Amino acid sequence: MIRNFIFPFFFSVLMSFSLSLKAAETSVVFTMDGDEVASDYSSAILVSARALKDNGDPLTNARLYFYVTPVQEDSDGGMSPTGELVEIDNALTDSTGTATTRLVLVNGIYEGLEFVASNPTATQSGEPYQIVAKFQGDVDNEMIYTDAGPQVISTVYAPSENSFPLYLSTEMTRIEIAAGNRVALGESLQLIATLTDPNGDASESGQQTDGPGPKELVNKKVSFYYDSNGDGQAQVGERLGSNQTNNAGQATWDFEADPEFVKAGNFTQGLHVQFGGDDKYKLAASIAELVIEAGEPDPNLTLMSSDITPMVADGRSEAVISITLVDRFNNPLGVDAPDYTVEVSATLGTLGNAVERDPVSGLYTQTLLAPLEGEEIVVTAEVVGFAGQTTLTIPLLPAEGCNCSQSQTPAPWNASGGLFALVMLFGISLRNKKRRK
């Protein structure tokens, strides 16, 4: 009895309602600034769009779906998709009809979407994409009461969508060479370069447009250069080689200080390192100082010179002997070389107290006082602890007024001749005294 009663009651209630259907057009409008958005790989951007009714009123509490797809420019100026439309998020519109989401431009977040970036050009700000916002349609039921009874008006909102251009450019990078690049000739030095994205990847959640800090870039090709001609530029012919960065973002190269191609010295721009860039990151370069130390001294190759040559054998002239130590690769040992003990000897003349080293040039010097006689002086330089020596020959000239056929050594005393001369001088002196009286 109850079932038979309930069914007719509900049937009669339903029959008392009238249903009215109304179709309505909609539109989706992006609310982002400008006609396009350009951003770097590994960053994040906010995407917002409004859903509107055909009369311009906001469509509230409606769900918008956001997608991204790669595109290419057509000959007529339009854009055609070159890949799949990948959904990145969906959101409900607020009281203004606006839905907002965050697009993270990092690979591995959206399944099926692999971002590719390119360097900006005069005609294009980066690799072209399209952001698509879709409203998939909805039905809004409204009940009104009339004299004829309750009436349900169903408004069917038609689907709509819109697109917005996105240009993805390559992200800035930084590369640095580890400091302290010092190597001796004939030895090797490991060069270390670290490649990073200074900002890092934007996180999948949150509101930040960039990452929390530097991120090491892995498996990137880094090239090393030695500035052999000293022009401060990395040339193709100066390339040492390349290596891939490891999990710490570091690439290494063993630099051989081969004396056949490398000279000793301080080179402020001696090392260059480069990352050539790829489809996500910009190129980067860095320069570092390279100090190539000379080898140990070879006394047989020591360079010696005198500021006076030939010398006058007058017992007064003083020459400065300059001594430059040289390694076995014929590289002069400058001020950066260790301090060695240099000993100097001479066959004639008088040497100064000690050998001195110039703190600015690293040059060793010794003074030499000329003798009173002789034809030449042979100066010898040795380095304590190392076998070998170098000699310098300085010719001697006789002093002014010298009879070169006779010795400049004073003649020995003659007793009889000396006594006669003294008697004569005494007599002359007495005679002069008598005349004055």
C-alpha positions in Angstrom: 0.0 0.0 0.0 2.7 2.5 0.9 4.7 1.8 -2.4 1.6 2.3 -4.5 0.9 5.6 -2.7 4.5 7.0 -2.9 5.0 6.4 -6.6 1.9 8.3 -7.7 2.9 11.1 -5.4 6.4 11.6 -6.8 5.1 11.2 -10.3 2.6 13.9 -9.8 5.3 16.2 -8.3 7.6 15.7 -11.3 4.8 16.3 -13.7 4.0 19.6 -12.0 7.5 21.0 -12.9 8.2 22.6 -16.3 11.7 22.3 -17.8 13.2 25.0 -20.0 16.6 24.6 -21.8 18.7 27.6 -22.9 22.0 27.6 -24.8 24.7 30.2 -23.9 28.0 31.0 -25.5 31.1 31.4 -23.5 34.7 32.7 -24.0 38.0 32.3 -22.4 40.3 35.3 -22.1 43.9 35.3 -20.8 44.7 37.9 -18.2 48.5 37.9 -18.5 50.4 41.1 -19.5 51.3 41.7 -23.1 50.7 39.7 -26.2 53.2 36.9 -25.3 55.2 35.6 -22.4 59.0 34.9 -22.5 60.8 33.0 -19.8 64.0 31.0 -19.3 64.2 27.2 -18.9 64.2 26.0 -15.2 62.0 29.0 -14.1 58.2 29.1 -13.3 55.5 31.5 -14.5 51.9 32.2 -13.4 49.2 31.5 -15.9 45.7 33.1 -15.5 42.6 33.2 -17.7 39.0 34.3 -17.2 35.8 32.4 -18.3 33.0 34.8 -19.4 29.4 34.4 -20.3 28.2 35.8 -23.6 27.1 39.0 -21.9 30.5 39.5 -20.4 29.6 38.5 -16.9 32.1 36.2 -15.2 31.5 32.5 -15.2 32.1 31.6 -11.6 33.0 28.2 -10.1 33.8 26.9 -13.5 36.7 24.6 -14.1 39.4 25.6 -16.6 42.0 23.2 -17.9 45.4 24.4 -18.8 47.7 22.7 -21.5 51.0 23.4 -23.2 52.1 22.3 -26.6 55.2 23.1 -28.8 54.3 24.9 -32.0 55.9 26.2 -35.2 55.2 29.4 -37.1 53.3 28.9 -40.4 54.0 30.8 -43.6 50.8 32.9 -43.0 52.0 33.9 -39.5 49.9 31.5 -37.6 51.1 28.7 -35.2 50.7 25.0 -35.7 51.2 22.4 -33.0 54.2 20.1 -33.5 53.5 17.9 -30.5 50.9 16.6 -28.1 48.7 18.9 -26.0 49.8 18.1 -22.5 47.7 19.0 -19.5 49.6 20.9 -16.8 46.8 21.7 -14.3 43.1 22.6 -13.8 41.5 25.2 -11.5 38.1 26.6 -10.6 37.3 30.2 -11.4 36.7 32.7 -8.6 34.1 35.4 -8.2 35.7 37.3 -11.1 35.7 34.3 -13.4 39.5 34.0 -13.1 41.5 30.7 -12.7 45.2 30.7 -12.0 47.9 28.1 -12.1 51.7 27.9 -12.1 53.6 26.5 -15.1 57.0 25.1 -14.1 59.4 25.1 -17.1 61.4 22.1 -16.0 61.6 18.7 -17.5 60.4 15.7 -15.6 57.3 17.4 -14.0 54.7 17.0 -16.7 54.4 13.5 -18.2 54.9 13.5 -21.9 56.3 17.1 -22.0 60.0 17.6 -22.8 60.9 21.3 -22.9 63.4 22.6 -25.4 64.7 26.1 -25.3 66.7 28.3 -27.7 68.6 31.6 -27.6 66.5 34.7 -28.4 66.9 36.2 -31.9 65.9 39.5 -33.4 62.6 38.0 -34.6 61.8 35.4 -31.8 62.3 35.5 -28.1 63.0 31.8 -27.8 61.5 28.4 -28.6 57.8 28.8 -29.4 55.0 27.1 -27.4 51.4 27.7 -26.8 49.5 27.8 -23.5 45.9 26.6 -24.0 43.1 27.3 -21.5 39.9 25.3 -22.1 36.4 25.5 -20.6 34.7 22.2 -21.4 31.2 23.4 -20.9 28.7 23.2 -18.0 25.0 23.2 -17.2 23.5 25.7 -14.7 20.0 24.8 -13.3 17.9 27.6 -11.9 14.4 27.0 -10.4 11.8 29.8 -10.6 8.2 29.8 -9.4 5.3 30.9 -11.6 1.6 30.9 -11.4 1.7 27.7 -13.4 4.0 26.2 -10.8 7.8 25.6 -10.4 9.9 26.0 -13.5 13.5 24.7 -13.9 15.6 26.8 -16.4 18.7 24.9 -17.5 21.4 27.0 -19.1 23.8 25.0 -21.2 27.2 26.8 -21.4 29.0 25.9 -24.6 32.7 24.9 -24.4 35.3 27.5 -25.3 39.1 27.8 -25.3 41.9 30.2 -26.1 45.7 30.1 -26.5 48.6 32.3 -25.5 52.1 32.4 -26.9 55.1 31.3 -24.8 58.7 31.6 -25.8 61.2 29.5 -23.9 64.8 30.8 -23.9 67.9 29.1 -22.5 68.9 29.5 -18.9 71.9 31.4 -17.7 74.9 29.3 -16.6 78.2 29.9 -14.8 81.5 28.1 -15.1 84.5 28.5 -12.9 88.0 27.1 -12.9 89.4 26.0 -9.5 92.1 28.4 -8.3 95.8 27.6 -7.6 96.8 26.4 -11.1 100.6 26.1 -10.6 102.8 23.6 -12.2 106.5 23.0 -12.9 107.8 22.4 -16.4 107.8 18.8 -17.3 105.0 18.0 -14.8 101.2 17.7 -15.0 98.4 19.6 -13.4 94.7 18.6 -13.1 92.4 21.4 -14.2 88.9 21.4 -12.6 85.9 23.4 -13.9 82.5 23.5 -12.2 79.4 24.3 -14.3 76.2 25.5 -12.5 72.8 27.0 -13.1 73.1 30.0 -10.6 69.4 29.9 -9.7 68.6 26.2 -10.0 65.3 24.7 -11.0 62.0 26.2 -9.8 60.2 23.9 -7.4 57.1 22.0 -8.5 55.1 23.7 -5.7 55.2 27.1 -4.1 55.2 30.6 -5.7 58.8 31.2 -6.5 59.7 31.9 -10.1 63.3 30.6 -9.7 65.1 27.8 -7.8 66.5 28.1 -4.3 70.2 28.4 -5.4 72.9 27.0 -7.6 72.4 23.6 -9.3 75.3 21.6 -10.6 74.8 20.7 -14.3 75.6 17.1 -15.0 76.8 15.4 -18.2 77.6 18.7 -20.0 80.6 19.0 -22.4 83.3 21.4 -21.1 86.3 22.4 -23.2 89.7 23.5 -21.9 92.2 25.9 -23.6 95.8 27.0 -23.0 96.5 30.5 -24.3 99.7 29.6 -26.0 100.1 32.9 -27.9 99.2 35.1 -25.0 96.5 37.1 -26.8 93.9 36.5 -24.0 91.6 34.6 -26.4 90.7 30.9 -26.6 91.5 29.8 -30.2 90.6 26.5 -31.9 94.3 25.6 -32.2 94.8 26.2 -28.4 92.2 23.6 -27.3 93.5 21.1 -24.9 90.5 18.8 -25.0 87.0 18.3 -23.6 85.3 16.3 -20.9 81.8 15.7 -19.5 80.7 17.1 -16.1 80.2 14.5 -13.4 77.5 14.4 -10.7 79.1 17.3 -8.9 79.0 19.4 -12.1 82.8 19.2 -12.4 84.8 18.5 -15.6 88.6 17.8 -15.3 91.5 17.8 -17.7 95.2 16.8 -17.1 97.4 19.6 -18.4 100.9 18.5 -19.3 103.5 21.3 -19.0 105.5 20.0 -21.9 108.6 22.2 -22.4 108.2 21.7 -26.2 105.1 23.8 -26.2 105.0 25.6 -22.8 107.2 28.3 -21.4 107.7 29.2 -17.8 106.1 32.3 -16.4 103.0 33.9 -14.9 100.1 34.0 -17.3 97.1 35.9 -15.9 94.8 34.7 -18.8 96.6 31.5 -19.4 93.7 29.1 -18.9 90.3 29.3 -20.6 87.3 27.0 -20.1 84.0 27.0 -22.1 80.6 25.4 -22.1 79.1 25.7 -25.5 75.5 25.7 -24.4 72.7 23.4 -25.5 68.9 23.3 -25.9 68.3 24.3 -22.2 71.4 26.3 -21.1 73.3 29.3 -22.4 77.0 29.1 -23.1 79.5 30.1 -20.4 83.2 30.9 -20.3 85.8 31.6 -17.7 89.5 32.6 -17.5 92.1 31.8 -14.8 95.7 32.5 -14.1 98.3 29.8 -14.9 101.7 29.8 -13.2 104.3 27.6 -15.0 107.4 27.3 -12.8 110.8 26.8 -14.3 112.6 23.6 -13.5 115.7 23.3 -11.3 118.7 25.3 -12.4 121.3 23.9 -14.7 124.6 25.7 -13.9 126.0 24.9 -17.3 123.3 27.1 -18.8 123.6 30.0 -16.5 123.7 33.4 -18.2 126.4 35.9 -17.1 127.2 39.4 -18.2 129.3 42.4 -17.0 128.3 46.0 -17.2 131.9 46.9 -18.0 133.8 45.0 -20.6 136.6 45.3 -21.3 137.9 46.6 -17.9 140.8 48.9 -17.3 143.4 47.4 -15.0 143.6 50.4 -12.8 142.7 48.9 -9.4 139.7 51.3 -9.2 137.1 50.3 -11.8 134.3 48.3 -10.4 132.0 46.1 -12.6 128.7 44.5 -11.7 128.4 40.8 -12.7 124.8 39.9 -13.5 123.8 36.2 -13.2 120.6 34.7 -14.5 119.9 31.1 -13.6 118.4 28.9 -16.3 116.7 25.5 -16.1 117.4 22.6 -18.3 114.6 23.6 -20.6 116.3 27.0 -21.3 113.8 28.9 -19.2 115.2 31.8 -17.1 114.4 31.5 -13.4 112.6 34.6 -12.4 111.5 36.2 -9.1 109.0 33.3 -8.5 111.8 30.7 -8.5 113.2 29.4 -5.2 116.2 31.2 -3.8 119.4 29.3 -4.7 122.9 29.8 -3.3 125.2 31.1 -6.0 129.0 31.2 -5.6 131.2 33.4 -7.8 135.0 33.2 -8.2 137.5 35.2 -10.3 141.0 34.6 -11.5 142.0 38.3 -11.0 140.5 41.3 -9.3 138.6 41.5 -6.0 135.0 40.3 -5.6 132.5 41.9 -3.3 131.4 40.5 0.0 128.5 38.4 -1.2 126.2 37.5 -4.1 123.0 39.5 -3.9 119.5 38.7 -5.4 117.2 41.4 -6.7 113.8 40.9 -5.1 112.0 42.4 -8.1 113.7 40.6 -11.0 115.2 37.6 -9.3 118.6 38.5 -10.9 121.8 37.6 -8.9 124.6 40.1 -8.9 128.3 40.3 -7.7 130.7 43.2 -7.8 134.3 42.9 -9.1 137.1 45.4 -8.5 139.6 45.6 -11.3 143.2 44.4 -10.7 146.4 46.5 -11.4 147.6 44.2 -14.1 146.7 41.2 -16.3 145.2 40.5 -19.7 141.8 39.0 -18.8 139.6 37.9 -15.9 137.8 34.6 -15.9 134.7 34.8 -13.7 133.1 31.4 -12.7 129.5 31.0 -11.3 128.3 27.8 -9.6 125.0 26.9 -7.9 125.4 25.0 -4.6 123.9 21.6 -4.8 123.9 21.3 -8.6 126.7 20.0 -10.9 128.2 22.3 -13.5 129.4 25.8 -13.9 129.5 28.8 -16.3 132.4 31.1 -17.0 132.6 34.7 -18.3 135.8 36.2 -19.7 136.4 39.9 -19.3 139.3 41.4 -21.3 141.7 43.9 -19.4 143.1 47.1 -20.8 146.2 48.8 -19.4 145.7 51.9 -17.3 146.4 55.3 -19.0 150.2 56.1 -19.4 151.1 52.4 -18.9 154.1 51.0 -20.9 152.6 47.7 -21.9 156.0 46.2 -22.4 156.8 46.7 -18.7 155.1 45.4 -15.7 153.0 47.9 -13.7 154.5 46.4 -10.5 156.9 48.9 -8.7 160.6 48.2 -9.3 162.6 46.7 -6.4 164.7 49.2 -4.2 168.3 49.8 -5.4 170.5 50.7 -2.4 173.4 52.6 -4.1 171.2 54.5 -6.5 168.8 55.4 -3.7 171.6 56.7 -1.4 173.1 58.8 -4.2 169.7 60.4 -4.9 169.3 61.3 -1.2 172.7 62.9 -0.9 172.1 65.1 -4.0 168.7 66.2 -2.7 170.3 67.1 0.7 173.0 69.2 -0.9 170.6 71.1 -3.0 168.5 71.9 0.0 171.6 73.3 2.0 172.7 75.5 -1.0 169.2 77.0 -1.2 169.3 77.9 2.5 172.7 79.7 2.2 171.5 81.8 -0.7 168.5 83.0 1.3 170.8 84.2 4.1 
